[in-house]
Amino acid sequence: MAKLMLIDDDKEVLAINYKYFQKKGYEVSAYASAVQAIKALPNIQPDCIVLDVMMPELDGFHAFPKIRKATQAPVIFLTGRTEENDRINGLLLGADDYMIKPYSLRELEVRIMVQLRKNNISNTKNHLEFPPLSIDITSHKVFYNENEEIILSNREYEFLYLLVTHPRETLTFSFIGETLWGTYSDSDRRTIMVIASRLRKKICSYSGLENIIETVWSQGYQFIPKQ
């Protein structure tokens, strides 16, 4: 399964794109900050990066050289800028492709597939393995020791999938809410805590999966794989 990193400060767009490519079978990591994404690169090791240009703190053009130092994965720029010089500058920097907003997700998907083919990367794997835990991406099912299904609700599955695609990272309540549902308010914290509690009760009751989901006090949650 190909690993896709999305970087965009528009959290609504980020959440929509995350859901779309997750359903397409990608292992997706999403960041609203280029600074955070760059820090995560050594652990994520994405096969393709979709990078927004216009972002606060560190924009896409300035983030690109830092990204390139950490990985040779193809980078597709996304921007609302329509000037020809901006597109030329992006390509001259070394970006592999450049798309103008608004764009269709289908076209973005095709452009990602082209970049993956160039690097002989397949997106056919449909399992995530964290022995003794395994996740079937296609069927949205979770298994213990490969054959015993752990029955989860849709929300529990989506929350677990988000955690396992960001191993050892602290996922804040706001990030979880915005990524899964496209929005977040303080009242959503209680909902997330309930989902996390139910998920942990189901997952952590199995031998070898104790403490695989950890609470980061007042911030959010972490997935800590055993291997």
C-alpha positions in Angstrom: 0.0 0.0 0.0 1.4 3.4 -1.0 2.0 6.0 1.6 0.6 9.4 0.9 1.4 12.6 2.8 -1.0 15.5 2.6 0.1 19.0 3.7 -2.4 21.8 3.6 -3.3 24.5 6.2 -7.0 24.4 5.0 -8.2 21.9 7.5 -11.5 21.3 5.7 -9.8 20.5 2.4 -7.3 18.4 4.4 -10.1 16.3 6.0 -11.9 15.8 2.7 -8.7 14.7 0.9 -7.7 12.4 3.8 -11.1 10.6 3.7 -11.0 10.3 -0.1 -7.5 8.7 -0.3 -8.0 6.6 2.7 -11.0 5.0 1.0 -8.9 4.5 -2.1 -6.6 2.3 -0.1 -3.7 4.7 0.6 -1.9 4.9 3.9 -2.5 8.6 4.5 -0.9 11.0 6.9 -2.2 14.6 7.0 -0.7 17.8 8.4 -1.9 21.3 8.5 1.6 22.6 9.0 4.7 22.1 6.8 6.9 22.4 9.9 5.1 19.4 11.6 5.1 17.4 8.4 8.9 17.9 7.9 9.5 16.7 11.5 7.4 13.6 10.8 9.1 12.7 7.4 11.8 10.3 8.9 9.1 8.2 10.5 6.4 8.4 7.8 8.7 7.9 4.7 5.9 8.7 2.2 5.8 7.5 -1.4 4.2 10.7 -2.6 3.6 14.2 -1.0 0.9 16.6 -1.9 2.0 20.0 -0.8 0.0 23.2 -0.6 1.9 26.4 -1.6 0.2 29.1 0.4 0.6 28.3 4.1 1.5 30.5 7.1 4.7 30.0 9.0 6.4 28.0 6.2 4.9 28.1 2.7 5.3 25.3 0.2 8.0 26.9 -1.9 10.2 27.3 1.2 9.3 24.0 2.7 10.2 22.1 -0.5 14.0 22.2 -0.1 13.7 21.0 3.5 11.4 18.2 2.3 13.8 17.2 -0.5 16.7 16.9 2.0 14.6 14.3 3.9 13.1 12.3 1.1 13.2 11.9 -2.7 9.5 11.1 -2.8 7.7 12.9 -5.6 6.0 16.2 -4.6 2.9 17.6 -6.2 2.3 21.3 -5.5 -1.3 22.5 -4.9 -2.0 26.3 -5.1 -4.6 28.9 -5.7 -2.1 31.0 -7.5 -2.7 31.0 -11.3 0.2 33.1 -12.4 2.5 31.4 -14.9 5.6 32.5 -13.0 4.4 30.7 -9.9 3.9 27.4 -11.8 7.3 27.8 -13.4 9.0 28.6 -10.1 7.5 25.5 -8.5 8.6 23.2 -11.3 12.1 24.8 -11.4 12.4 24.1 -7.7 12.2 20.4 -8.6 8.5 19.6 -7.9 7.2 16.7 -9.9 3.8 18.2 -10.7 1.7 21.3 -10.1 -2.1 21.6 -9.8 -4.2 24.8 -9.6 -7.1 25.0 -7.1 -9.9 24.2 -7.4 -9.2 20.7 -8.6 -11.0 17.4 -8.9 -10.0 14.7 -6.5 -10.1 12.2 -9.3 -7.5 14.2 -11.3 -5.3 14.5 -8.2 -5.6 10.8 -7.7 -4.5 10.1 -11.3 -1.5 12.5 -11.0 -0.5 10.7 -7.8 -0.8 7.3 -9.6 1.5 8.6 -12.4 4.1 9.6 -9.9 3.9 6.2 -8.1 4.2 4.4 -11.4 7.4 6.4 -12.2 8.8 5.1 -9.0 7.5 1.5 -9.5 5.3 1.8 -6.3 2.1 -0.2 -6.1 -1.0 0.7 -4.1 -2.3 -2.9 -4.1 -1.5 -3.8 -0.5 -4.6 -3.8 1.5 -3.4 -4.8 5.0 -1.6 -2.9 7.8 0.3 -5.2 10.1 1.2 -4.4 13.7 1.5 -8.0 15.1 -0.6 -9.4 16.7 -2.9 -6.6 15.3 -3.8 -6.5 11.6 -6.1 -4.2 9.6 -7.8 -5.1 6.4 -8.2 -1.7 4.5 -10.6 -3.0 1.9 -13.1 -4.6 4.3 -12.5 -2.1 7.2 -12.0 -5.1 9.5 -9.5 -5.5 12.4 -8.0 -8.9 13.4 -6.1 -10.4 16.3 -3.4 -12.9 15.2 -4.7 -12.6 11.6 -7.8 -14.7 12.1 -9.8 -13.5 15.1 -11.9 -10.5 14.2 -12.2 -7.6 16.6 -15.6 -6.1 16.1 -15.5 -2.3 15.9 -18.1 0.3 15.0 -17.4 2.6 12.0 -16.3 5.4 14.3 -14.0 3.1 16.3 -12.4 1.8 13.1 -11.9 5.3 11.6 -10.3 6.4 14.9 -8.0 3.4 15.0 -7.0 3.8 11.4 -6.1 7.4 12.0 -3.9 6.4 15.0 -2.1 3.6 13.2 -1.2 5.8 10.2 0.5 8.2 12.6 2.5 5.8 14.8 4.1 7.2 17.9 2.7 10.7 17.1 0.5 12.6 19.5 -2.8 13.3 17.8 -4.5 16.2 19.4 -8.3 16.3 20.0 -8.6 19.1 17.4 -6.6 17.2 14.8 -8.7 14.0 15.3 -12.0 15.9 15.1 -11.0 17.9 12.1 -9.5 14.9 10.2 -12.4 12.5 10.9 -15.3 14.9 10.7 -14.0 18.1 9.0 -14.7 20.2 12.0 -13.9 20.5 15.7 -15.3 22.3 18.8 -14.6 21.9 22.5 -17.8 19.8 22.9 -16.3 17.2 20.5 -13.6 16.3 23.0 -16.1 14.3 25.1 -17.2 12.3 22.0 -13.6 11.5 21.1 -12.9 10.4 24.6 -15.9 8.1 24.6 -14.8 6.5 21.2 -11.2 6.1 22.5 -12.4 4.5 25.7 -14.6 2.0 23.8 -11.8 1.2 21.3 -9.2 0.7 24.0 -11.5 -1.6 25.9 -11.9 -3.8 22.8 -8.3 -3.7 21.6 -6.3 -3.7 24.8 -8.1 -6.7 26.3 -6.0 -8.9 23.9 -2.7 -10.3 25.0 0.1 -8.3 23.3 -2.0 -5.3 22.7 -2.0 -3.8 26.2 -1.3 -0.1 26.2 -1.0 0.0 22.4 -3.3 3.1 22.6 -2.0 5.7 25.1 -3.6 8.8 26.4 -1.4 12.0 26.2 -2.8 14.0 29.1 -4.9 17.0 28.1 -3.7 16.7 24.5 -5.0 13.5 22.8 -3.8 10.0 22.0 -0.8 8.0 20.6 -0.6 4.6 18.9 2.4 2.7 20.2 3.1 -0.4 18.1 4.8 -3.3 19.8 7.2 -3.9 16.9 
